[in-house]
Amino acid sequence: MSVSVRIPTILRTYTGGAAEVNGEGETLRDVLQKLDADFPGIGARILDEAGKIRRFVNVYVGDEDVRFVDNLDTATPSGVQVSIIPAVAGG
């Protein structure tokens, strides 16, 4: 399935500055694997050593936070937007 992936500013060095890239896959896991194949190194910034989404990274498929759906097994229907959003902290 073809999807669009929104890339946060902090990760755009991996995508040559692109704010949005095309992705493919039936699940979020597939999309992230393809993203890392197309833009080597970006996957390690999104997933930890155990292959789970990093604690301070939020990922949405459409309007759904994948942590409350099926995590990496969340379906990515054709045309959906995947958003990678790093958590912001401060005070």
C-alpha positions as CSV (number, residue, x, y, z in Angstrom):
1,M,0.0,0.0,0.0
2,S,1.3,3.4,-0.9
3,V,1.3,6.0,2.0
4,S,2.8,9.4,2.7
5,V,5.2,9.7,5.6
6,R,5.6,13.1,7.3
7,I,9.2,13.5,8.5
8,P,9.9,15.8,11.5
9,T,12.6,18.5,11.1
10,I,15.1,16.7,13.3
11,L,15.0,13.6,11.0
12,R,15.1,15.4,7.6
13,T,18.9,15.1,7.4
14,Y,18.1,11.4,6.5
15,T,15.6,12.4,3.7
16,G,17.7,15.1,2.1
17,G,15.5,17.7,3.7
18,A,12.2,16.3,2.5
19,A,9.3,17.0,4.9
20,E,7.2,14.2,3.3
21,V,8.2,11.0,1.6
22,N,6.4,8.1,0.0
23,G,6.2,4.8,1.9
24,E,4.9,1.4,1.2
25,G,3.6,-1.5,3.2
26,E,0.5,-3.1,4.6
27,T,1.5,-2.4,8.2
28,L,3.4,0.3,10.0
29,R,6.3,-2.2,10.5
30,D,6.5,-2.7,6.7
31,V,6.4,1.1,6.1
32,L,9.2,1.7,8.6
33,Q,11.4,-1.1,7.2
34,K,11.0,0.4,3.7
35,L,11.7,3.9,5.0
36,D,14.9,2.7,6.6
37,A,15.9,0.9,3.3
38,D,15.3,4.1,1.3
39,F,16.9,6.4,3.9
40,P,19.5,4.4,5.9
41,G,19.8,5.2,9.5
42,I,16.4,6.8,10.0
43,G,14.9,3.5,11.4
44,A,17.3,3.6,14.4
45,R,16.0,7.0,15.3
46,I,12.4,5.8,15.4
47,L,12.9,2.3,16.8
48,D,14.9,1.2,19.7
49,E,17.3,-1.8,19.9
50,A,14.4,-4.1,20.7
51,G,12.6,-3.0,17.6
52,K,9.9,-1.1,19.4
53,I,8.9,2.5,18.9
54,R,11.2,4.7,21.0
55,R,9.7,6.1,24.2
56,F,9.9,9.7,23.1
57,V,8.7,9.2,19.5
58,N,5.0,9.3,18.7
59,V,3.7,7.7,15.5
60,Y,0.3,8.3,14.0
61,V,-1.5,6.4,11.2
62,G,-4.1,8.9,10.0
63,D,-5.4,10.4,13.3
64,E,-4.7,7.3,15.4
65,D,-1.8,7.0,17.8
66,V,-0.4,3.6,17.0
67,R,0.3,2.9,20.7
68,F,-3.5,2.7,21.2
69,V,-4.2,0.6,18.1
70,D,-1.9,-2.2,17.1
71,N,1.5,-0.6,17.5
72,L,3.8,-1.7,14.6
73,D,1.1,-4.0,13.3
74,T,-1.3,-1.1,12.7
75,A,-2.7,-1.4,9.2
76,T,-1.6,1.3,6.7
77,P,-4.3,1.5,4.0
78,S,-3.4,3.0,0.7
79,G,-3.4,6.8,0.8
80,V,-3.1,7.2,4.6
81,Q,-0.7,9.6,6.1
82,V,1.9,8.3,8.6
83,S,3.2,11.0,11.0
84,I,6.4,10.7,13.0
85,I,6.4,13.2,15.8
86,P,9.2,13.4,18.4
87,A,8.0,14.3,21.9
88,V,8.8,17.8,23.0
89,A,9.9,18.5,26.5
90,G,10.9,21.6,28.4
91,G,9.5,24.0,30.8
